[in-house]
Amino acid sequence: MYALVLIAIGSALPPDYAYSITRQDHLNDEREKVEMSRSYEPSPANISSVVLSPALEEFVKAYGESVHDQWSYAKIEQGWIYGEQINDKYRQHPNLKPYKSLDRKTVAKLEEPIRDALKSIEKIQF
């Protein structure tokens, strides 16, 4: 019986009351954040020398087009149409057009992450 009462009281207490954080706890957390930001040094695989085969380059383009078509389909399903500028109010977007009609910058934004992922896979193969 007493156990149920204690459980009920414990459940009713707000978390900040049930577990008090001291000033020292806060300082330790802040110190840990600073140490983590200093000690973390990203070390991505150097893929600058990796060259994809022509078949993989074709895959990059085909997959980029597929990603664009999936995005376009979802936008159209949500009522979006082509427009010269992005307009949230009228649901217009300039990229709602065939992949082959997109400008080079937009195509690169789609294809570069795919290309980099494949290059990374090539580089770090076990």
Phi and psi in degrees as GROMACS dihedral restraints (atoms count N, CA, C in turn):
[ dihedral_restraints ]
;  ai    aj    ak    al  type     phi  dphi    fc
    3     4     5     6     1   -62.9    20    10
    4     5     6     7     1   -34.1    20    10
    6     7     8     9     1   -62.1    20    10
    7     8     9    10     1   -42.0    20    10
    9    10    11    12     1   -63.7    20    10
   10    11    12    13     1   -38.6    20    10
   12    13    14    15     1   -65.1    20    10
   13    14    15    16     1   -43.9    20    10
   15    16    17    18     1   -64.1    20    10
   16    17    18    19     1   -39.8    20    10
   18    19    20    21     1   -63.1    20    10
   19    20    21    22     1   -43.6    20    10
   21    22    23    24     1   -63.1    20    10
   22    23    24    25     1   -43.3    20    10
   24    25    26    27     1   -65.6    20    10
   25    26    27    28     1   -45.0    20    10
   27    28    29    30     1   -61.0    20    10
   28    29    30    31     1   -36.8    20    10
   30    31    32    33     1   -71.9    20    10
   31    32    33    34     1   -27.5    20    10
   33    34    35    36     1   -80.8    20    10
   34    35    36    37     1   -20.5    20    10
   36    37    38    39     1   -74.4    20    10
   37    38    39    40     1   136.7    20    10
   39    40    41    42     1   -66.8    20    10
   40    41    42    43     1   151.2    20    10
   42    43    44    45     1   -57.1    20    10
   43    44    45    46     1   -36.8    20    10
   45    46    47    48     1   -71.1    20    10
   46    47    48    49     1   -19.5    20    10
   48    49    50    51     1   -86.3    20    10
   49    50    51    52     1   -40.8    20    10
   51    52    53    54     1   -69.2    20    10
   52    53    54    55     1   -31.1    20    10
   54    55    56    57     1  -131.3    20    10
   55    56    57    58     1   103.3    20    10
   57    58    59    60     1   -86.7    20    10
   58    59    60    61     1   135.9    20    10
   60    61    62    63     1  -101.0    20    10
   61    62    63    64     1   123.4    20    10
   63    64    65    66     1   -82.4    20    10
   64    65    66    67     1   166.9    20    10
   66    67    68    69     1   -60.6    20    10
   67    68    69    70     1   -37.7    20    10
   69    70    71    72     1   -64.6    20    10
   70    71    72    73     1   -40.0    20    10
   72    73    74    75     1   -59.2    20    10
   73    74    75    76     1   -43.8    20    10
   75    76    77    78     1   -63.0    20    10
   76    77    78    79     1   -45.7    20    10
   78    79    80    81     1   -62.2    20    10
   79    80    81    82     1   -40.9    20    10
   81    82    83    84     1   -62.6    20    10
   82    83    84    85     1   -40.8    20    10
   84    85    86    87     1   -62.7    20    10
   85    86    87    88     1   -44.5    20    10
   87    88    89    90     1   -64.7    20    10
   88    89    90    91     1   -41.6    20    10
   90    91    92    93     1   -62.4    20    10
   91    92    93    94     1   -41.7    20    10
   93    94    95    96     1   -63.7    20    10
   94    95    96    97     1   -40.2    20    10
   96    97    98    99     1   -62.1    20    10
   97    98    99   100     1   -43.3    20    10
   99   100   101   102     1   -64.3    20    10
  100   101   102   103     1   -44.6    20    10
  102   103   104   105     1   -62.4    20    10
  103   104   105   106     1   -40.6    20    10
  105   106   107   108     1   -64.0    20    10
  106   107   108   109     1   -40.9    20    10
  108   109   110   111     1   -68.2    20    10
  109   110   111   112     1   -30.3    20    10
  111   112   113   114     1   -79.6    20    10
  112   113   114   115     1   -36.5    20    10
  114   115   116   117     1   -84.8    20    10
  115   116   117   118     1   -18.7    20    10
  117   118   119   120     1   -84.0    20    10
  118   119   120   121     1   118.3    20    10
  120   121   122   123     1  -124.8    20    10
  121   122   123   124     1   103.1    20    10
  123   124   125   126     1   -56.6    20    10
  124   125   126   127     1   143.1    20    10
  126   127   128   129     1  -136.8    20    10
  127   128   129   130     1    71.3    20    10
  129   130   131   132     1   -68.9    20    10
  130   131   132   133     1   154.7    20    10
  132   133   134   135     1   -62.8    20    10
  133   134   135   136     1   136.8    20    10
  135   136   137   138     1   -79.6    20    10
  136   137   138   139     1   106.5    20    10
  138   139   140   141     1  -105.5    20    10
  139   140   141   142     1     9.2    20    10
  141   142   143   144     1   -62.6    20    10
  142   143   144   145     1   -27.0    20    10
  144   145   146   147     1   -96.0    20    10
  145   146   147   148     1    -2.6    20    10
  147   148   149   150     1   -80.1    20    10
  148   149   150   151     1   128.2    20    10
  150   151   152   153     1  -115.7    20    10
  151   152   153   154     1   125.2    20    10
  153   154   155   156     1   -79.2    20    10
  154   155   156   157     1   148.4    20    10
  156   157   158   159     1   -67.5    20    10
  157   158   159   160     1   159.3    20    10
  159   160   161   162     1   -56.4    20    10
  160   161   162   163     1   -36.3    20    10
  162   163   164   165     1   -64.1    20    10
  163   164   165   166     1   -41.7    20    10
  165   166   167   168     1   -69.4    20    10
  166   167   168   169     1   -34.7    20    10
  168   169   170   171     1   -62.9    20    10
  169   170   171   172     1   -38.3    20    10
  171   172   173   174     1   -65.5    20    10
  172   173   174   175     1   -38.6    20    10
  174   175   176   177     1   -60.9    20    10
  175   176   177   178     1   -44.2    20    10
  177   178   179   180     1   -55.8    20    10
  178   179   180   181     1   -46.7    20    10
  180   181   182   183     1   -66.4    20    10
  181   182   183   184     1   -44.0    20    10
  183   184   185   186     1   -65.1    20    10
  184   185   186   187     1   -41.9    20    10
  186   187   188   189     1   -70.1    20    10
  187   188   189   190     1   -38.8    20    10
  189   190   191   192     1   -58.8    20    10
  190   191   192   193     1   -42.5    20    10
  192   193   194   195     1   -65.3    20    10
  193   194   195   196     1   -40.4    20    10
  195   196   197   198     1   -62.9    20    10
  196   197   198   199     1   -43.7    20    10
  198   199   200   201     1   -60.8    20    10
  199   200   201   202     1   -43.5    20    10
  201   202   203   204     1   -62.3    20    10
  202   203   204   205     1   -44.1    20    10
  204   205   206   207     1   -64.4    20    10
  205   206   207   208     1   -38.2    20    10
  207   208   209   210     1   -64.1    20    10
  208   209   210   211     1   -45.2    20    10
  210   211   212   213     1   -60.9    20    10
  211   212   213   214     1   -47.1    20    10
  213   214   215   216     1   -61.0    20    10
  214   215   216   217     1   -43.8    20    10
  216   217   218   219     1   -59.0    20    10
  217   218   219   220     1   -45.6    20    10
  219   220   221   222     1   -63.6    20    10
  220   221   222   223     1   -41.5    20    10
  222   223   224   225     1   -63.5    20    10
  223   224   225   226     1   -46.2    20    10
  225   226   227   228     1   -62.9    20    10
  226   227   228   229     1   -39.9    20    10
  228   229   230   231     1   -61.0    20    10
  229   230   231   232     1   -28.6    20    10
  231   232   233   234     1   -88.3    20    10
  232   233   234   235     1     5.3    20    10
  234   235   236   237     1    94.2    20    10
  235   236   237   238     1    10.2    20    10
  237   238   239   240     1   -80.7    20    10
  238   239   240   241     1   152.4    20    10
  240   241   242   243     1  -134.5    20    10
  241   242   243   244     1   169.8    20    10
  243   244   245   246     1   -68.6    20    10
  244   245   246   247     1   141.8    20    10
  246   247   248   249     1  -153.4    20    10
  247   248   249   250     1   155.9    20    10
  249   250   251   252     1   -62.9    20    10
  250   251   252   253     1   -29.4    20    10
  252   253   254   255     1  -135.0    20    10
  253   254   255   256     1   160.5    20    10
  255   256   257   258     1   -69.1    20    10
  256   257   258   259     1   126.4    20    10
  258   259   260   261     1  -138.8    20    10
  259   260   261   262     1   101.4    20    10
  261   262   263   264     1   -63.9    20    10
  262   263   264   265     1   -36.0    20    10
  264   265   266   267     1   -62.7    20    10
  265   266   267   268     1   -45.4    20    10
  267   268   269   270     1   -98.8    20    10
  268   269   270   271     1     6.8    20    10
  270   271   272   273     1    51.4    20    10
  271   272   273   274     1    56.8    20    10
  273   274   275   276     1  -117.8    20    10
  274   275   276   277     1   142.6    20    10
  276   277   278   279     1  -145.2    20    10
  277   278   279   280     1   133.4    20    10
  279   280   281   282     1   -71.5    20    10
  280   281   282   283     1   -14.3    20    10
  282   283   284   285     1   -94.0    20    10
  283   284   285   286     1     6.8    20    10
  285   286   287   288     1   -84.3    20    10
  286   287   288   289     1    73.3    20    10
  288   289   290   291     1  -155.9    20    10
  289   290   291   292     1   168.6    20    10
  291   292   293   294     1   -57.3    20    10
  292   293   294   295     1   146.9    20    10
  294   295   296   297     1   -53.8    20    10
  295   296   297   298     1   -42.5    20    10
  297   298   299   300     1   -65.6    20    10
  298   299   300   301     1   -15.1    20    10
  300   301   302   303     1   -93.8    20    10
  301   302   303   304     1    -6.3    20    10
  303   304   305   306     1   -71.6    20    10
  304   305   306   307     1   150.9    20    10
  306   307   308   309     1   -73.9    20    10
  307   308   309   310     1   163.3    20    10
  309   310   311   312     1   -59.1    20    10
  310   311   312   313     1   -37.6    20    10
  312   313   314   315     1   -63.4    20    10
  313   314   315   316     1   -42.6    20    10
  315   316   317   318     1   -68.0    20    10
  316   317   318   319     1   -42.1    20    10
  318   319   320   321     1   -62.7    20    10
  319   320   321   322     1   -41.6    20    10
  321   322   323   324     1   -63.3    20    10
  322   323   324   325     1   -38.1    20    10
  324   325   326   327     1   -63.2    20    10
  325   326   327   328     1   -30.3    20    10
  327   328   329   330     1   -81.8    20    10
  328   329   330   331     1   -43.4    20    10
  330   331   332   333     1   -83.1    20    10
  331   332   333   334     1   -33.2    20    10
  333   334   335   336     1   -60.0    20    10
  334   335   336   337     1   -45.2    20    10
  336   337   338   339     1   -62.4    20    10
  337   338   339   340     1   -34.3    20    10
  339   340   341   342     1   -67.4    20    10
  340   341   342   343     1   -47.7    20    10
  342   343   344   345     1   -60.6    20    10
  343   344   345   346     1   -45.2    20    10
  345   346   347   348     1   -63.8    20    10
  346   347   348   349     1   -37.8    20    10
  348   349   350   351     1   -63.6    20    10
  349   350   351   352     1   -44.4    20    10
  351   352   353   354     1   -66.1    20    10
  352   353   354   355     1   -38.1    20    10
  354   355   356   357     1   -64.6    20    10
  355   356   357   358     1   -39.9    20    10
  357   358   359   360     1   -63.3    20    10
  358   359   360   361     1   -41.9    20    10
  360   361   362   363     1   -60.8    20    10
  361   362   363   364     1   -44.1    20    10
  363   364   365   366     1   -60.9    20    10
  364   365   366   367     1   -42.6    20    10
  366   367   368   369     1   -69.1    20    10
  367   368   369   370     1   -39.5    20    10
  369   370   371   372     1  -102.6    20    10
  370   371   372   373     1    18.7    20    10
  372   373   374   375     1   -54.8    20    10
  373   374   375   376     1   141.1    20    10
